[in-house]
Amino acid sequence: MVARRRHLWSVLLALVVALLTLLIWLAGRFEASQFQERLERDVTASVSDLRATFLRHVQSVQALQVNDPTPNSWSVEAALLLREQREFVRIEWRTVDLQVLSHADTPFRASVFERLGRDGAASEVAQACGNARRLSGPAYGTSYYLPLRDGLGVDVMELCLPLSKSGQLAGYLVVTFALQQVLDNLLERKTLTNGQASFTEGDGTRLVMRGPPRSGSRVFTAQQLIDLPGANLVLRMDQWRGAPELFPNVLTALVTGMSFALLLVLALLGKDTRRRLKVERDLAEALAFRKAMEDSLLTGLRARDMQGLTTYVNPAFCQMVGIRADRLIGHSLPAPYWPPESIDEYQQRQAIRLAGKLPPRDGFESVFMHQDGTRFPVLIIEAPLIDAQGRQAGWMSAVLDISEQRRVEEISRTSQERLQATARLATVGEMASLLSHELNQPLAAISGYAAGSLNLLHDAPQHATLLGADITLAMQRIAEQAERAGKVIKSVHDFVRRRDPEHEVLAPQSLVDAILPLVNLQARKLSVRVQVQIQDGLPLVRCDRTMVEQVLLNLARNAMQAMEPPQILDRLLVIRVRRVPGDELRQWLEFSLADVGVGILPAVQQQLFQPFFTTRAEGMGLGLSLCRTVVEQYGGALSFAPNRPMGTVFAFTLPAVAMA
Ligand code: ADP
């Protein structure tokens, strides 16, 4: 992927560079062609100039013949003409067979024919005049070189004009003119700083030239045939560029500048793309991390927009409700995981939410339905979903399946109940032995009274008067003792019987009364005096009678056991119920059990309420932990403090029922 992208970039770069080179080259070429065109136009203009000049020459020379001159008068006129026309070297009037009738030389230079004589040029003159005769008009001869005395020379050309008289050829006018002068005159008004002009022959041989020596590296050339009758003269112009310039003109400079700008932009773009790619990679990583996190989460996540349409769910949520994400997203209300029987309630909740009321921060409990129809409890924590602009776009919910938590709670509740039952059974064992001891007395008394009554009946006739009263008394005692035995058995039965917890409104007195028979059972065995002090006018309490009785019984039993050691002589257990002073709004009742026993060592105090902590060989260590659980269930507290001068006071509080 990366290699491919790099490849693409290099192709793009190569293409751009090629394009730019081509553009610069084209701009250069365009400029060159413009230059060439200008040169061609120059040459064309110069050639037409030249033609006009030659035409004027012909006319001015023809003018010499106007007044039928004599050779002498002609030569005066010719000399005048030569003064005006600097390019003329010599004018001759010749006869039909080319004999010179008269001639005149230019006053501006020494006679050019001085050295070689005029005959040297006879052939060129003959050629020119031959042409003129054939054409019956002005004609030119080929150019030729005339060496001069001073070692230099001039290129000259002959112009021959045929003269006619009454339709007959009467002779010729021959004009010799210097090509250099023609060129100089032609270019008089032009300054040739970076070019040369020259006359060449048809084959390219250069005849005369004007202009500075060649200096540029790039030469542009244009040439054109002047097309004079009989002569093959070509005007050629060369122009060159000075030192090669970096930016020959604005166009190329512009194109080059733009190319650089383009390359720069390309480089910046490349850099930007690299940065973008990095950001993209980072973003993809962050996204992958977030997704992995969401996917591994056990908490279900769900987002809904303001209309209640589901916009997002994570895999944990889908698994919880057993519905695929694509079937949940975009689903409107009622949601497919709402149990049909609760739809109305949930819709109402939704309406409250839409009205802008915030849900509780610590979440609320609800019931969802799995696709297979099973309902399960969930804890939903909902918070507003704020978008990048800071507006609320919907609601985000974290959903926890709390069915497992519920199951554990249920188990602990039942196990606690079972524990309580077990503790009670343990107490029953203890009580059974006390019971046998305790029932012995009334039963022995019953049998004693019964035997006494039988004896009395046996001796009946002798003690008839005494009999009635004694038997009545014995029978009363039997009844009393039987009732006492029955009560003892009933109290044990009441205690053991397992009932469903029920909250009743009770007088504190009745609670104490209920446990007293059992407490007395043990107290008698351990020689403990039991004192009960109940304040007058106490309010009622709402509680489960069995539970609180159990607490009282446990504490009383612990207190009596603490007074078991033989060195404790005056064993006294004080059971007291009073109103807790202070709080007016909510009244509390305090039940306290004070003993004069061994007290509690500091090391033992720390662990007192831990289940299974005991200091007794036959103890279970469950009593106090259960007592605390029960008391706290009603919102009360179980505490203990040392008793003066010795022993311990255990006390617990219960809320009083508010008086009407
Ligand atoms: P158990 O009675 O089965 O030992 P408890 O939880 O009722 O279990 O009591 C735990 C321990 O607390 C007792 O073993 C005893 O050492 C101590 N304890 C409880 N009540 C008193 C008390 N009134 N005086 C001294 N020690 C006490």
Boltz pocket constraint, residues with backbone or C-beta under 6 A from the ligand:
constraints:
  - pocket:
      binder: B
      contacts: [[A, 554], [A, 555], [A, 558], [A, 559], [A, 562], [A, 595], [A, 597], [A, 598], [A, 599], [A, 600], [A, 604], [A, 608], [A, 610], [A, 613], [A, 614], [A, 615], [A, 616], [A, 618], [A, 619], [A, 620], [A, 621], [A, 622], [A, 623], [A, 624], [A, 625], [A, 648], [A, 650]]
      max_distance: 6.0
